[in-house]
Each structure stands twice: as structure tokens, then as C-alpha cells.
């Protein structure tokens, strides 16, 4: 449904300055809520386009959904957007799904059972040192000039997926963000062999009171510790903002 309206006509506005949304976001949210709650009607609901309800905190499972992650690319007619769905239980994702139909990419993960893209098993790269690590970025900071910039879709979920698929070696976001941005992709990357934490290297847990996490750091296993060390000062400063 979302793909059929991509590059077409739709209404768009800003929820708050700098945070665009369109009527396709809302239509996708409504469709997903109806269909996913039919699958698991006992689960709670946490979505970017639905007003949060603290009742979800009382549920053992919760759907964590971003109906269009990478809305800016969707609005601009670019391909770097995806529909992101995770089912979380006990703070951990059980199922992760990313659909990026404009890219012809369909990602799936089941906890403990691996991850796939278009049916093919995913495995992180074997990159084992921070220098030369591929990072989805438009421009890298001067302090990171030993890294290599690669394609950067607007969707953070797709950027994490790139680590899962061996197309990138490191993705870092150092700001408070919402769980729906990362829950599905984090499981996909972990099932492909990546290490995924918050920006400070701490474990991620979902369905928190505010539905937030302090950034994300997804890397190949061998470079995660070095990445945490390099980003520590920047991440600590950002956490205080």
C-alpha cells in the first residue's frame, strides 16, 4: 500500500519543526495496527504515529512499529525508506521485519533463528579493525577520517540492515531516539552476527516507560569495543543534551 503511493500525491506537514509526516504514514499505521493486533491481540502497541498509551507497559508483549522509517526519503521520491515492525517480549525483540519495497528488499529475523534478506541468509562482514570500517554517511567528521563513507539511506533501520548484510561495518547514532526506529533492525543485525548496543555500549531493552533509547551502535563483532572507546566522549556529551 505504501509503495503504491510512493512518488504519487499525498498530503504532508510537520508534526513539530524538523519532523515531517504525511497521510501515507497514518494510513500505514492504521493498517498495521489492525493486522498485527489480529495476529497477536494480547500485545501492546508502540508506534511513531499513534499516541502512546501507558497500558502497553502492562502487556508481556508489544508491537513496536514505524510505519515509514526514513520519511524524508519517501517524501523526496528516494528509495531509502522502510516499514519497520518488531514484536517485543520481556524487553527483547522476538521478530523483526523490514520491508523496503522501493529497493526490492524484504528483511526478516526471528530471535535465535537467523536473519534473511529476500530469503537469503545474512552475515556481517569480517572487518576486524576500526580503520577502514565502512559507515553509511554523507560526510564523516574529521576525527573519523580513517573510516570510509558509503551510501546513506535516510532510514536508520536500513543503515543498521546494511551492517547485517555486510554492506557496512559500523552505524552510530548519538542522540536520544525512539525504540521504533531500531527494534526490528537491531534484531536483524544481531541475528546476522553484529553487536548492537546503545551509543554508550550498553544493552538495549525495549518497551521502556518513554519508549526511548540513547542512540544505537551496530558494528561487526571485532570493532565494537574500539568504536565504543572512540565515541565515548562524544556520546557522553550528547547524552546530557
C-alpha positions in Angstrom: 0.0 0.0 0.0 2.8 2.4 0.9 4.8 1.6 -2.2 1.8 2.2 -4.4 1.6 5.8 -3.1 5.3 6.5 -3.2 6.2 9.1 -5.8 2.5 9.9 -6.0 0.3 12.5 -4.5 -0.2 12.8 -0.7 -0.6 15.5 2.0 2.4 16.3 4.1 3.1 18.5 7.1 5.4 18.8 10.1 4.3 17.3 13.5 6.9 19.5 15.1 9.6 21.6 13.3 12.0 19.3 11.5 9.8 16.2 11.8 7.8 15.6 8.6 4.9 13.3 8.3 2.4 12.5 5.5 -1.0 11.0 5.3 0.6 7.7 4.0 2.3 7.4 7.4 -1.1 7.5 9.1 -2.7 5.1 6.7 0.1 2.6 7.1 -0.1 2.9 10.8 -3.8 2.2 10.8 -3.4 -0.8 8.5 -0.5 -2.3 10.5 -2.3 -1.8 13.9 -5.4 -3.6 12.6 -3.5 -6.5 11.0 -0.8 -7.0 13.7 -3.3 -7.0 16.5 -5.3 -9.6 14.7 -2.1 -11.8 14.8 -1.5 -11.1 18.5 -4.4 -9.3 20.1 -2.9 -9.6 23.6 0.1 -7.5 22.6 0.5 -3.8 23.4 1.2 -1.1 20.8 4.1 1.4 20.4 4.2 3.3 17.1 5.5 6.6 15.8 2.1 7.6 14.5 -0.1 6.5 17.4 -0.4 8.4 20.7 1.4 6.4 23.4 -0.7 4.6 25.9 1.0 3.5 29.2 -1.2 0.4 29.2 1.3 -1.2 26.9 3.7 -1.4 29.9 1.3 -3.9 31.5 1.5 -6.3 28.5 4.0 -9.1 28.2 4.4 -8.5 24.5 4.3 -5.3 22.4 4.3 -4.4 18.8 7.0 -1.8 18.1 6.3 -0.1 14.7 7.5 2.6 12.5 5.1 2.7 9.5 7.6 4.7 7.4 11.1 4.9 8.7 13.0 7.4 6.6 10.0 9.6 5.8 12.2 12.3 4.3 13.4 9.9 1.5 9.8 8.8 1.0 8.7 12.4 0.6 11.5 13.2 -1.8 10.8 10.2 -4.0 14.0 8.4 -3.0 14.3 4.8 -2.1 15.8 5.0 1.4 12.7 4.3 3.4 11.3 1.1 5.0 8.4 -0.2 7.0 9.7 -1.4 10.4 7.9 -3.9 12.6 9.1 -5.8 15.7 7.4 -7.9 18.3 9.0 -7.5 21.7 8.6 -9.7 24.8 10.4 -9.1 28.1 12.3 -6.1 26.6 13.8 -8.1 23.7 12.6 -8.5 20.1 11.3 -11.9 19.1 10.5 -11.0 15.5 12.0 -8.2 13.3 10.7 -7.3 9.8 11.8 -4.5 7.5 10.2 -4.0 4.1 11.9 -1.6 1.7 9.8 -2.2 -1.5 11.3 0.8 -3.4 14.6 -1.1 -3.1 13.2 -4.5 -3.6 14.4 -5.6 -0.1 12.5 -7.6 2.4 14.2 -8.4 5.6 13.2 -10.9 8.3 14.6 -12.1 11.6 13.5 -14.5 14.3 15.3 -14.5 17.6 17.7 -17.4 17.7 16.9 -18.4 14.1 19.0 -16.0 12.0 18.1 -13.2 9.6 17.4 -13.1 5.9 17.1 -10.5 3.1 14.9 -11.7 0.2 15.2 -15.2 1.6 19.0 -15.3 1.6 20.8 -15.7 4.9 22.6 -12.6 6.2 26.1 -12.5 7.8 28.1 -9.5 8.9 31.4 -8.7 7.3 34.6 -10.0 8.8 36.1 -6.5 9.1 38.2 -6.6 12.3 39.7 -3.1 12.8 38.2 0.3 13.2 40.4 1.9 10.5 38.8 1.3 7.1 35.3 0.5 8.6 32.5 1.4 6.2 30.0 3.8 7.6 26.7 5.0 5.9 27.3 8.7 6.0 27.1 11.8 3.8 30.2 13.3 5.3 32.4 11.9 8.1 33.8 14.1 10.9 37.4 14.9 10.7 38.1 12.8 13.8 36.8 9.8 11.8 38.8 10.3 8.6 40.2 6.8 8.8 36.7 5.4 8.2 35.1 5.0 4.8 31.7 6.7 3.9 29.2 4.6 1.9 25.6 5.1 0.8 23.4 6.5 3.5 19.6 5.9 3.2 17.5 8.2 5.3 16.1 5.2 7.3 18.3 4.4 10.3 16.8 0.9 10.2 18.1 0.3 6.7 21.5 1.6 7.7 21.6 -0.9 10.5 20.5 -3.5 8.0 23.5 -2.7 5.9 25.7 -3.9 8.7 23.7 -7.1 8.8 24.2 -7.6 5.1 27.9 -6.9 5.1 27.5 -3.7 3.2 28.7 -1.5 6.1 30.7 -2.2 9.2 29.6 0.4 11.6 26.5 2.5 12.3 26.3 5.0 15.1 23.6 7.4 16.3 24.4 9.6 19.3 21.2 11.2 20.4 18.0 10.2 22.2 15.7 8.4 19.8 12.7 6.2 19.7 12.6 2.4 20.0 10.5 2.0 16.9 13.4 3.3 14.8 15.7 0.5 15.8 13.9 -2.5 17.3 13.4 -4.6 14.1 16.7 -3.7 12.5 18.7 -4.4 15.7 17.3 -7.9 15.9 18.1 -8.4 12.2 21.7 -7.2 12.7 22.2 -9.3 15.8 20.9 -12.4 14.2 23.4 -11.8 11.3 26.2 -11.7 13.9 26.5 -7.9 14.6 26.8 -6.4 18.1 24.1 -3.8 18.7 24.0 -1.6 21.8 23.1 1.9 22.7 25.6 4.7 21.9 27.4 4.1 25.2 27.8 0.4 24.6 25.0 -0.6 27.0 22.5 -3.3 26.2 19.2 -2.2 24.5 15.9 -3.1 26.1 12.5 -2.2 24.6 9.1 -1.2 25.8 10.6 1.2 28.3 8.5 3.9 30.0 9.3 6.6 27.5 9.9 4.2 24.5 13.3 5.8 24.1 17.0 4.7 23.8 20.1 6.7 23.8 21.3 6.2 20.3 22.5 3.0 18.7 25.8 1.4 17.9 25.8 -1.5 15.4 29.1 -3.0 14.3 30.9 -6.1 13.3 32.0 -8.0 16.5 35.7 -7.3 16.3 35.4 -3.5 16.2 32.6 -2.8 18.7 34.8 -2.2 21.7 37.1 0.1 19.8 34.0 2.0 18.4 32.7 2.5 22.0 36.0 3.8 23.1 36.3 6.3 20.2 32.8 7.6 20.6 32.7 7.6 24.5 33.4 11.3 24.9 31.1 12.5 22.2 28.3 10.1 23.3 28.6 11.3 27.0 28.3 14.9 25.9 25.4 14.2 23.7 23.6 12.2 26.4 23.4 15.4 28.6 21.7 17.5 25.9 
